[in-house]
C-alpha cells in the first residue's frame, strides 16, 4: 500500500485530483458540482489549474 502511494505521488494528476477532492469535501462545498464534472475529464489540465488558482486566491476572503 505504501509503495502504491509513493508511486501515485509522482503522477501530477493524482495531486490535482486530491487537491480538488479536499477542497470539495473539507473547505468549499460550492465547488462540489464542478469537481464532479471535472472528475470525468482527467485530460483537461488547465481547467483544474484554474479552479485551484481561484480557490487559492479566494481563500483569504472566506
Backbone as a printed PyTorch tensor [residue, N CA C, xyz], in Angstrom:
tensor([[[  0.8250,  -1.1960,   0.0000],
         [  0.0000,   0.0000,   0.0000],
         [  0.8670,   1.2560,   0.0000]],

        [[  1.9330,   1.2690,   0.7920],
         [  2.8120,   2.4360,   0.8570],
         [  3.5250,   2.6400,  -0.4730]],

        [[  3.9530,   1.5410,  -1.1100],
         [  4.6140,   1.6580,  -2.4070],
         [  3.6750,   2.2450,  -3.4520]],

        [[  2.4310,   1.8460,  -3.4140],
         [  1.4450,   2.3780,  -4.3570],
         [  1.2360,   3.8730,  -4.1220]],

        [[  1.1940,   4.2800,  -2.8640],
         [  1.0240,   5.6980,  -2.5390],
         [  2.2170,   6.5060,  -3.0370]],

        [[  3.4300,   6.0090,  -2.8210],
         [  4.6240,   6.7160,  -3.2810],
         [  4.6510,   6.8220,  -4.8020]],

        [[  4.2250,   5.7650,  -5.4810],
         [  4.1830,   5.7830,  -6.9390],
         [  3.1810,   6.8240,  -7.4340]],

        [[  2.0240,   6.9110,  -6.8060],
         [  0.9960,   7.8550,  -7.2350],
         [  1.3820,   9.3030,  -6.9500]],

        [[  2.2280,   9.5350,  -5.9530],
         [  2.6370,  10.9060,  -5.6440],
         [  3.4790,  11.5100,  -6.7610]],

        [[  4.0760,  10.6680,  -7.5930],
         [  4.8910,  11.1620,  -8.7010],
         [  4.0480,  11.5440,  -9.9100]],

        [[  2.7760,  11.2030,  -9.8970],
         [  1.8920,  11.4930, -11.0240],
         [  1.1450,  12.7930, -10.7400]],

        [[  1.3170,  13.8160, -11.5910],
         [  0.7260,  15.1300, -11.3130],
         [ -0.7930,  15.1320, -11.1810]],

        [[ -1.5030,  14.3620, -12.0090],
         [ -2.9670,  14.4450, -11.9440],
         [ -3.5040,  13.9100, -10.6360]],

        [[ -2.7860,  12.9710, -10.0130],
         [ -3.2300,  12.4560,  -8.7220],
         [ -3.2050,  13.5670,  -7.6750]],

        [[ -2.2060,  14.4070,  -7.7430],
         [ -2.1080,  15.5350,  -6.8160],
         [ -3.2310,  16.5380,  -7.0570]],

        [[ -3.5230,  16.8180,  -8.3080],
         [ -4.5860,  17.7730,  -8.6340],
         [ -5.9430,  17.2390,  -8.2000]],

        [[ -6.2200,  15.9750,  -8.4980],
         [ -7.4980,  15.3860,  -8.1020],
         [ -7.6200,  15.3650,  -6.5810]],

        [[ -6.5430,  15.0180,  -5.8890],
         [ -6.5640,  15.0230,  -4.4280],
         [ -6.8290,  16.4050,  -3.8690]],

        [[ -6.2140,  17.4090,  -4.4670],
         [ -6.4170,  18.7890,  -4.0390],
         [ -7.8720,  19.2000,  -4.2280]],

        [[ -8.4330,  18.8840,  -5.3880],
         [ -9.8260,  19.2410,  -5.6480],
         [-10.7840,  18.4950,  -4.7290]],

        [[-10.4980,  17.2300,  -4.4660],
         [-11.3750,  16.4630,  -3.5770],
         [-11.3290,  17.0160,  -2.1590]],

        [[-10.1470,  17.4060,  -1.6860],
         [-10.0350,  18.0060,  -0.3580],
         [-10.8480,  19.3000,  -0.2980]],

        [[-10.6910,  20.1390,  -1.3240],
         [-11.4360,  21.3980,  -1.3550],
         [-12.9350,  21.1510,  -1.3910]],

        [[-13.3460,  20.1450,  -2.1420],
         [-14.7670,  19.8260,  -2.2640],
         [-15.3390,  19.3590,  -0.9360]],

        [[-14.6450,  18.4880,  -0.2580],
         [-15.1740,  17.8570,   0.9470],
         [-14.9850,  18.7240,   2.1860]],

        [[-13.8180,  19.3400,   2.3190],
         [-13.4630,  19.9830,   3.5900],
         [-13.6260,  21.4960,   3.6190]],

        [[-13.5010,  22.1570,   2.4920],
         [-13.4730,  23.6160,   2.5800],
         [-14.5100,  24.3220,   1.7210]],

        [[-14.6830,  23.9020,   0.4920],
         [-15.5080,  24.6600,  -0.4430],
         [-16.6210,  23.8070,  -1.0120]],

        [[-17.7420,  23.7830,  -0.3470],
         [-18.8620,  22.9870,  -0.8270],
         [-19.4550,  23.5330,  -2.1200]],

        [[-19.1970,  24.8120,  -2.4060],
         [-19.7580,  25.4020,  -3.6200],
         [-19.0880,  24.9000,  -4.8920]],

        [[-17.9320,  24.2410,  -4.7920],
         [-17.3070,  23.7110,  -5.9950],
         [-17.5300,  22.2100,  -6.1480]],

        [[-18.4040,  21.6330,  -5.3590],
         [-18.6400,  20.1860,  -5.4130],
         [-19.1150,  19.7470,  -6.7960]],

        [[-20.0260,  20.4810,  -7.4020],
         [-20.5170,  20.1190,  -8.7350],
         [-19.4000,  20.2090,  -9.7670]],

        [[-18.6210,  21.2710,  -9.6880],
         [-17.5290,  21.4550, -10.6410],
         [-16.5190,  20.3230, -10.5240]],

        [[-16.1770,  19.9430,  -9.3070],
         [-15.2320,  18.8490,  -9.1050],
         [-15.8000,  17.5530,  -9.6640]],

        [[-17.0730,  17.3320,  -9.4790],
         [-17.6950,  16.1280, -10.0200],
         [-17.6280,  16.0750, -11.5310]],

        [[-17.8920,  17.2000, -12.1730],
         [-17.8270,  17.2510, -13.6350],
         [-16.3910,  17.0770, -14.1110]],

        [[-15.4640,  17.7580, -13.4740],
         [-14.0670,  17.6600, -13.8910],
         [-13.4800,  16.2810, -13.6270]],

        [[-14.0410,  15.5610, -12.6880],
         [-13.5580,  14.2160, -12.4150],
         [-13.6970,  13.2890, -13.6080]],

        [[-14.6400,  13.5920, -14.4940],
         [-14.8230,  12.7750, -15.6920],
         [-13.8100,  13.1090, -16.7840]],

        [[-13.1970,  14.2660, -16.6930],
         [-12.3050,  14.7160, -17.7640],
         [-10.8910,  14.9220, -17.2340]],

        [[-10.1880,  13.8650, -16.9510],
         [ -8.8480,  13.9680, -16.3800],
         [ -7.8130,  14.4830, -17.3680]],

        [[ -8.1710,  14.6500, -18.6130],
         [ -7.1900,  15.0880, -19.5980],
         [ -7.1010,  16.6040, -19.7200]],

        [[ -8.0430,  17.3380, -19.1590],
         [ -8.0420,  18.7900, -19.2940],
         [ -7.3790,  19.4300, -18.0780]],

        [[ -6.0680,  19.6170, -18.1680],
         [ -5.2840,  20.1190, -17.0350],
         [ -5.5910,  21.5730, -16.7190]],

        [[ -5.7430,  22.4040, -17.7310],
         [ -5.9110,  23.8390, -17.4920],
         [ -7.1790,  24.1390, -16.7090]],

        [[ -8.2240,  23.3780, -16.9200],
         [ -9.4670,  23.5930, -16.1790],
         [ -9.2440,  23.4050, -14.6920]],

        [[ -8.5430,  22.3530, -14.3300],
         [ -8.2760,  22.0860, -12.9170],
         [ -7.3800,  23.1550, -12.3110]],

        [[ -6.3770,  23.5640, -13.0590],
         [ -5.4700,  24.5790, -12.5420],
         [ -6.1950,  25.8960, -12.3130]],

        [[ -7.1460,  26.2400, -13.1650],
         [ -7.9130,  27.4680, -12.9760],
         [ -8.7400,  27.4140, -11.6960]],

        [[ -9.3400,  26.2770, -11.4050],
         [-10.1270,  26.1470, -10.1770],
         [ -9.2230,  26.2290,  -8.9590]],

        [[ -8.0550,  25.6000,  -9.0350],
         [ -7.1210,  25.6630,  -7.9090],
         [ -6.6610,  27.1010,  -7.7000]],

        [[ -6.3790,  27.8220,  -8.7860],
         [ -5.9780,  29.2270,  -8.6610],
         [ -7.1030,  30.0500,  -8.0370]],

        [[ -8.3410,  29.8020,  -8.4790],
         [ -9.4810,  30.5250,  -7.9190],
         [ -9.6060,  30.2510,  -6.4300]],

        [[ -9.5030,  28.9990,  -6.0420],
         [ -9.6380,  28.6510,  -4.6320],
         [ -8.5300,  29.2910,  -3.8150]],

        [[ -7.2950,  29.2400,  -4.3090],
         [ -6.1750,  29.8150,  -3.5760],
         [ -6.3050,  31.3280,  -3.4550]],

        [[ -6.7930,  31.9930,  -4.5010],
         [ -6.9150,  33.4460,  -4.4410],
         [ -8.1060,  33.8820,  -3.5980]],

        [[ -9.1370,  33.0680,  -3.5150],
         [-10.3490,  33.4240,  -2.7920],
         [-10.3060,  32.9630,  -1.3340]],

        [[ -9.3100,  32.1980,  -0.9600],
         [ -9.2430,  31.6110,   0.3720],
         [ -9.1890,  32.6810,   1.4640]],

        [[ -8.4920,  33.7720,   1.2210],
         [ -8.3430,  34.8170,   2.2320],
         [ -9.6490,  35.5700,   2.4700]],

        [[-10.5740,  35.5240,   1.5340],
         [-11.8300,  36.2630,   1.6580],
         [-12.9210,  35.4870,   2.3710]],

        [[-12.6610,  34.2490,   2.7580],
         [-13.6940,  33.4230,   3.4040],
         [-14.0960,  33.9860,   4.7470]]])
